[in-house]
């Protein structure tokens, strides 16, 4: 299975049966599967979203946004509860071109990607349980 390193953006092949062994990147030796959301940068966002074979849920947010601040702990809790899904965050103020590419009109907005394709998006604050249910529902429909 292809797993993209959230630190350097390198694609790594990891056998599915070894995903629970806390694999490290072959290039930079950082954790490939952290149990917390990773902050995407412009440098790695493309490969992270396109090459990961696991689903990737991205939270588009901004520091000035009150609802985004309310969503952050729920997003982190869901990341800890769903090891089969990669969780990532995009600061729309720091990466406006990425927000524009995905036509982000309101924040927080969550977009679920699978194998480089957008499966679904949802705007607004959700609890960790609502987020888990939404992701599971979208993956079942895919």
Buried (B, 14 or more C-beta within 10 A) or exposed (E): EBBBBBBBBBBBEBEEEEBEEEBBBBEEEEBBBBEEBBEBBEEBBBBBBBBBBBBBBBBBBBEEBEBBBEBBEBBBBBBEEBEEBBBBBBBBEBBEEBBEEBEBEEBBBBBBBBBEEEBBBBBEBBEBEBBBEBBEEBBEEE
